[in-house]
Amino acid sequence: MKRFSSSRKSHAGKPRTAGFSLIEVLVALLILLIGLLGVVRMQLLSIQNNQGAYLRTQATYIASDMMDRIRANRAGRNLGSGTSFVDHYEDFELSTQDATADDFPADPGCAGSDSGCNAEQLAVMDMREISAHFVDVYGVGEGWLPTLPQGIIRIEKAVFGDNDEYTITVGWLEQDWDTDDDGNAIRADSIQRSVQLRSMIRRVQLFGGTESSGSGSDGSGTDGETGGGTVDDTGVTGGTGVI
């Protein structure tokens, strides 16, 4: 009986171990680290997508603004006499990276005048104001930044009978994110992106005031321009944005 009691006492007094081993702690830390790396990667992608969406929105705004200016200035698109017309918007191109002070139009100086701007001056003013998104047109100097990093704008025109198709391309340089072999976030190669806006504008040429909408022998038309002829829109027959 004593022997049995001594055995129970010895068993009850034996120390018991509890808790986690070092290996279990390391495994838990490894799983946590992998999860944190995934969160960081998602955050970088979110920042990249937000920045890309912002730049795309700015590029779309610039292209739309320029297209609206072209539509509004009918005589500026086509000035001349007889069958020879000059488009002051055609083949305009400007790049942030390569532009100099001679590449963007000079101030025509008509904005503050009593007579205002004629069609040609208005076209020059339009391109000058659009150029301010890409180069330091107004001489701000230090602290000036372009709207789009290494941005570029290009205006092209194709003639299809009585229709003029304008294509405005606005591009920019966008840097991508990537991870190295150790999972650290790094800057990847730059990507050239662009927004392209096309619009087909139907025109009617008026020469010598022979059309019913003309008045007088000087060829003045419905838009009030004088000379050999003017161009009047019958409407935009098509306008699409291509990204």
C-alpha positions as a Python dict, from the first residue, in 0.01 Angstrom:
ca = {
    (1, 'M'): (0, 0, 0),
    (2, 'K'): (281, 238, 85),
    (3, 'R'): (454, 142, -230),
    (4, 'F'): (150, 227, -440),
    (5, 'S'): (111, 564, -268),
    (6, 'S'): (476, 652, -329),
    (7, 'S'): (441, 571, -697),
    (8, 'R'): (139, 803, -734),
    (9, 'K'): (322, 1083, -562),
    (10, 'S'): (622, 1047, -786),
    (11, 'H'): (402, 1048, -1098),
    (12, 'A'): (209, 1357, -984),
    (13, 'G'): (528, 1552, -921),
    (14, 'K'): (676, 1487, -1269),
    (15, 'P'): (710, 1823, -1467),
    (16, 'R'): (505, 1857, -1788),
    (17, 'T'): (619, 2058, -2099),
    (18, 'A'): (388, 2285, -2305),
    (19, 'G'): (410, 2554, -2584),
    (20, 'F'): (548, 2575, -2942),
    (21, 'S'): (876, 2451, -3072),
    (22, 'L'): (1118, 2677, -3260),
    (23, 'I'): (1040, 2505, -3591),
    (24, 'E'): (670, 2585, -3555),
    (25, 'V'): (752, 2951, -3493),
    (26, 'L'): (975, 2970, -3801),
    (27, 'V'): (710, 2810, -4020),
    (28, 'A'): (453, 3062, -3896),
    (29, 'L'): (689, 3350, -3971),
    (30, 'L'): (753, 3215, -4319),
    (31, 'I'): (381, 3197, -4395),
    (32, 'L'): (333, 3550, -4262),
    (33, 'L'): (621, 3678, -4475),
    (34, 'I'): (476, 3524, -4790),
    (35, 'G'): (142, 3687, -4716),
    (36, 'L'): (304, 4027, -4662),
    (37, 'L'): (492, 4000, -4991),
    (38, 'G'): (162, 3933, -5165),
    (39, 'V'): (7, 4240, -5003),
    (40, 'V'): (302, 4456, -5113),
    (41, 'R'): (274, 4324, -5467),
    (42, 'M'): (-99, 4401, -5475),
    (43, 'Q'): (-32, 4753, -5346),
    (44, 'L'): (227, 4818, -5616),
    (45, 'L'): (-10, 4696, -5884),
    (46, 'S'): (-283, 4920, -5744),
    (47, 'I'): (-55, 5225, -5753),
    (48, 'Q'): (57, 5139, -6104),
    (49, 'N'): (-299, 5097, -6230),
    (50, 'N'): (-415, 5420, -6065),
    (51, 'Q'): (-125, 5614, -6218),
    (52, 'G'): (-186, 5458, -6557),
    (53, 'A'): (-556, 5545, -6542),
    (54, 'Y'): (-474, 5904, -6448),
    (55, 'L'): (-230, 5946, -6739),
    (56, 'R'): (-476, 5787, -6981),
    (57, 'T'): (-749, 6025, -6864),
    (58, 'Q'): (-520, 6325, -6917),
    (59, 'A'): (-422, 6205, -7264),
    (60, 'T'): (-787, 6151, -7360),
    (61, 'Y'): (-875, 6501, -7238),
    (62, 'I'): (-593, 6659, -7442),
    (63, 'A'): (-691, 6471, -7759),
    (64, 'S'): (-1060, 6558, -7716),
    (65, 'D'): (-980, 6923, -7644),
    (66, 'M'): (-769, 6950, -7959),
    (67, 'M'): (-1036, 6778, -8171),
    (68, 'D'): (-1304, 7018, -8042),
    (69, 'R'): (-1082, 7314, -8132),
    (70, 'I'): (-1037, 7180, -8486),
    (71, 'R'): (-1411, 7131, -8529),
    (72, 'A'): (-1490, 7479, -8397),
    (73, 'N'): (-1245, 7667, -8620),
    (74, 'R'): (-1389, 7580, -8961),
    (75, 'A'): (-1203, 7852, -9152),
    (76, 'G'): (-880, 7771, -8970),
    (77, 'R'): (-897, 7420, -9108),
    (78, 'N'): (-928, 7550, -9462),
    (79, 'L'): (-801, 7894, -9559),
    (80, 'G'): (-719, 7999, -9913),
    (81, 'S'): (-871, 8083, -10246),
    (82, 'G'): (-973, 7905, -10561),
    (83, 'T'): (-910, 7535, -10518),
    (84, 'S'): (-602, 7578, -10296),
    (85, 'F'): (-673, 7551, -9925),
    (86, 'V'): (-433, 7544, -9631),
    (87, 'D'): (-506, 7348, -9315),
    (88, 'H'): (-327, 7509, -9022),
    (89, 'Y'): (-379, 7208, -8797),
    (90, 'E'): (-251, 6940, -9033),
    (91, 'D'): (82, 6763, -8961),
    (92, 'F'): (132, 6934, -8626),
    (93, 'E'): (364, 6732, -8400),
    (94, 'L'): (532, 6810, -8070),
    (95, 'S'): (737, 6603, -7825),
    (96, 'T'): (826, 6685, -7465),
    (97, 'Q'): (1163, 6518, -7493),
    (98, 'D'): (1282, 6678, -7818),
    (99, 'A'): (1094, 7007, -7828),
    (100, 'T'): (1267, 7346, -7824),
    (101, 'A'): (1135, 7701, -7814),
    (102, 'D'): (1115, 7702, -8195),
    (103, 'D'): (893, 7393, -8213),
    (104, 'F'): (574, 7539, -8067),
    (105, 'P'): (383, 7830, -8224),
    (106, 'A'): (461, 8183, -8114),
    (107, 'D'): (198, 8398, -7950),
    (108, 'P'): (-4, 8566, -8228),
    (109, 'G'): (-82, 8850, -7988),
    (110, 'C'): (-448, 8872, -8079),
    (111, 'A'): (-610, 8746, -7758),
    (112, 'G'): (-614, 9088, -7593),
    (113, 'S'): (-681, 9295, -7903),
    (114, 'D'): (-1011, 9470, -7972),
    (115, 'S'): (-1055, 9290, -8303),
    (116, 'G'): (-981, 8947, -8158),
    (117, 'C'): (-824, 8662, -8354),
    (118, 'N'): (-891, 8573, -8713),
    (119, 'A'): (-918, 8208, -8819),
    (120, 'E'): (-546, 8161, -8881),
    (121, 'Q'): (-446, 8328, -8555),
    (122, 'L'): (-701, 8121, -8367),
    (123, 'A'): (-550, 7803, -8510),
    (124, 'V'): (-206, 7917, -8396),
    (125, 'M'): (-345, 8000, -8052),
    (126, 'D'): (-511, 7659, -8027),
    (127, 'M'): (-188, 7475, -8100),
    (128, 'R'): (8, 7701, -7866),
    (129, 'E'): (-229, 7635, -7576),
    (130, 'I'): (-224, 7260, -7640),
    (131, 'S'): (157, 7273, -7654),
    (132, 'A'): (158, 7396, -7293),
    (133, 'H'): (81, 7038, -7186),
    (134, 'F'): (412, 6923, -7333),
    (135, 'V'): (660, 7213, -7320),
    (136, 'D'): (712, 7521, -7104),
    (137, 'V'): (527, 7757, -7337),
    (138, 'Y'): (474, 8035, -7084),
    (139, 'G'): (828, 8033, -6941),
    (140, 'V'): (750, 7908, -6592),
    (141, 'G'): (1103, 7775, -6559),
    (142, 'E'): (1207, 7571, -6258),
    (143, 'G'): (925, 7365, -6116),
    (144, 'W'): (736, 7327, -6442),
    (145, 'L'): (629, 6974, -6525),
    (146, 'P'): (460, 6837, -6836),
    (147, 'T'): (111, 6695, -6805),
    (148, 'L'): (237, 6363, -6944),
    (149, 'P'): (587, 6220, -6886),
    (150, 'Q'): (778, 6241, -7215),
    (151, 'G'): (449, 6320, -7386),
    (152, 'I'): (393, 6359, -7758),
    (153, 'I'): (105, 6488, -7970),
    (154, 'R'): (57, 6438, -8342),
    (155, 'I'): (-222, 6557, -8576),
    (156, 'E'): (-276, 6386, -8909),
    (157, 'K'): (-539, 6439, -9176),
    (158, 'A'): (-661, 6214, -9455),
    (159, 'V'): (-893, 6343, -9728),
    (160, 'F'): (-1175, 6122, -9855),
    (161, 'G'): (-1368, 6322, -10113),
    (162, 'D'): (-1569, 6581, -9922),
    (163, 'N'): (-1468, 6426, -9590),
    (164, 'D'): (-1163, 6507, -9380),
    (165, 'E'): (-1056, 6245, -9128),
    (166, 'Y'): (-847, 6387, -8845),
    (167, 'T'): (-639, 6155, -8628),
    (168, 'I'): (-495, 6291, -8304),
    (169, 'T'): (-241, 6074, -8123),
    (170, 'V'): (-130, 6158, -7769),
    (171, 'G'): (141, 5939, -7620),
    (172, 'W'): (336, 5917, -7297),
    (173, 'L'): (599, 5703, -7125),
    (174, 'E'): (481, 5484, -6840),
    (175, 'Q'): (713, 5290, -6610),
    (176, 'D'): (612, 4943, -6501),
    (177, 'W'): (680, 4767, -6168),
    (178, 'D'): (838, 4424, -6129),
    (179, 'T'): (1008, 4211, -5863),
    (180, 'D'): (1363, 4076, -5857),
    (181, 'D'): (1474, 3723, -5765),
    (182, 'D'): (1453, 3809, -5396),
    (183, 'G'): (1097, 3940, -5424),
    (184, 'N'): (1195, 4307, -5392),
    (185, 'A'): (997, 4562, -5591),
    (186, 'I'): (1196, 4723, -5872),
    (187, 'R'): (1128, 4949, -6168),
    (188, 'A'): (1079, 4754, -6488),
    (189, 'D'): (1125, 4868, -6847),
    (190, 'S'): (934, 5178, -6957),
    (191, 'I'): (628, 5127, -7175),
    (192, 'Q'): (521, 5370, -7447),
    (193, 'R'): (143, 5410, -7438),
    (194, 'S'): (-86, 5626, -7646),
    (195, 'V'): (-445, 5735, -7698),
    (196, 'Q'): (-573, 5791, -8051),
    (197, 'L'): (-885, 5987, -8142),
    (198, 'R'): (-1033, 5987, -8492),
    (199, 'S'): (-1309, 6204, -8629),
    (200, 'M'): (-1455, 6228, -8979),
    (201, 'I'): (-1575, 6579, -9068),
    (202, 'R'): (-1784, 6639, -9377),
    (203, 'R'): (-1720, 6968, -9552),
    (204, 'V'): (-1884, 7170, -9831),
    (205, 'Q'): (-1661, 7404, -10027),
    (206, 'L'): (-1804, 7738, -10133),
    (207, 'F'): (-1626, 7917, -10416),
    (208, 'G'): (-1701, 8263, -10550),
    (209, 'G'): (-2029, 8292, -10363),
    (210, 'T'): (-2207, 8070, -10616),
    (211, 'E'): (-2373, 7856, -10351),
    (212, 'S'): (-2710, 7957, -10213),
    (213, 'S'): (-2559, 8004, -9868),
    (214, 'G'): (-2313, 8264, -10001),
    (215, 'S'): (-2383, 8632, -10019),
    (216, 'G'): (-2217, 8895, -10236),
    (217, 'S'): (-1967, 8870, -10519),
    (218, 'D'): (-1666, 8851, -10288),
    (219, 'G'): (-1749, 8494, -10195),
    (220, 'S'): (-1847, 8563, -9838),
    (221, 'G'): (-2016, 8260, -9684),
    (222, 'T'): (-2226, 8175, -9386),
    (223, 'D'): (-1931, 8203, -9148),
    (224, 'G'): (-1859, 8563, -9244),
    (225, 'E'): (-1516, 8497, -9399),
    (226, 'T'): (-1434, 8699, -9711),
    (227, 'G'): (-1228, 8592, -10006),
    (228, 'G'): (-1235, 8321, -10269),
    (229, 'G'): (-1427, 8070, -10062),
    (230, 'T'): (-1502, 7919, -9726),
    (231, 'V'): (-1573, 7578, -9586),
    (232, 'D'): (-1891, 7493, -9402),
    (233, 'D'): (-1959, 7180, -9197),
    (234, 'T'): (-2266, 6975, -9254),
    (235, 'G'): (-2192, 6782, -8942),
    (236, 'V'): (-1960, 6522, -8802),
    (237, 'T'): (-2029, 6199, -8982),
    (238, 'G'): (-1822, 5988, -8751),
    (239, 'G'): (-1613, 6020, -8440),
    (240, 'T'): (-1445, 5738, -8257),
    (241, 'G'): (-1186, 5712, -7988),
    (242, 'V'): (-933, 5433, -8023),
    (243, 'I'): (-710, 5337, -7731),
}
